[in-house]
Structures are given as C-alpha cells and as structure tokens.
Amino acid sequence: MTRKKRKSQFIWLAAMFAVMAVIFCFSTQPGEQSSQVSNGVMECLMKLKPVRWVLEETPVLDLLPLRKWGHFTVYFLLGITSFGWMRQVAGRLRWSVAGAGAICFLYACSDEFHQLFVPGRAGQWRDVGIDSMGAAFGIGIWLLVLWILRLRRRRAER
C-alpha cells in the first residue's frame, strides 16, 4: 500500500470519527439542554429574513419536523465520510456502499440506544429511519459524483 493511500485512509477515518464524536456529543445532552440548543438554532434561523418569512407563516406544529433535519444532516455527513473511508479500504463499489450503509445504520441504532440512558431523552426507531435516510443521501451523492467522473473519463477517452 502506498503512503498516499494510507494517508487518505487515515484522513477519511479521522473525518468519520469526528462526525461520530459530534453525534455522540449531541446525544449526550439531557432533554432540556437539547431543547435549548434546538431553540437557539431556530432563533438564528429566524434572523435570516428569507427563512423568517417562511417560518412566521408556518404553524408551530409544522416546525417540529425541522428539529429532525439535524439528524438527517449529521448522518448525511456520516454517510459521506464513511463511504469515503470504505472506498479506500474495500475498493469495490458494492462493498463500499454496503459497508458505509452498515456503519451508519449500526451507529444510528447504538446512538438511539445510548439516548435511552440520557435524562429527558428517548431512543426512537423513527430517528434511526431519519438518520439512515440522511446517510443514504450522503452515500447517494458520492455515487452520483463517481458516476459523473466516470462519464467525463469516458468522453475524454473518445
């Protein structure tokens, strides 16, 4: 294995663990603190005029799914980083997709299990589903990029 490939593997692995650490830190917050963070994010969003115009017209109950975008977004990043690492380690595309998907799904399950022991939090299968969709989207973006690069390479060879 070349030095460059080992370095690339290490960078992707470190990025994946960094995203996992962020997820763990958010999951460790008690329910009340988590709500305060969510409210703070909402206040920041309300300061952005285009977002505020949309949110001011939306009933409060319709805003509740907005909190789940945090799940989707952070697992989107986990999907990207885990696929990047698996692509370096596994090499084959199908193993990379399967490995990254398994990593994200199992981490989502363990994260929700962990939340069962955090005051004011609850593990929910719905969140595992949202997390998995975010990860699948991140992996899908990777696949789209690889497909575009392959098309460009084919066109350049002609």
Buried (B, 14 or more C-beta within 10 A) or exposed (E): EEEEEEEBBEBBBEBBEEBBEEBEEBBBBEEEBBEEEBEEBBEEBEEEEEEEEEBEEEEEEEEEEBBBEBBBEBBBBBBBBBBBBBBBBBEEBEEBBBBBBEBBBEBBBBBBEBBEEBEEBEBEEEBBBBBBBBBBBBBBBBBEEBEEEEEEEEEEEE
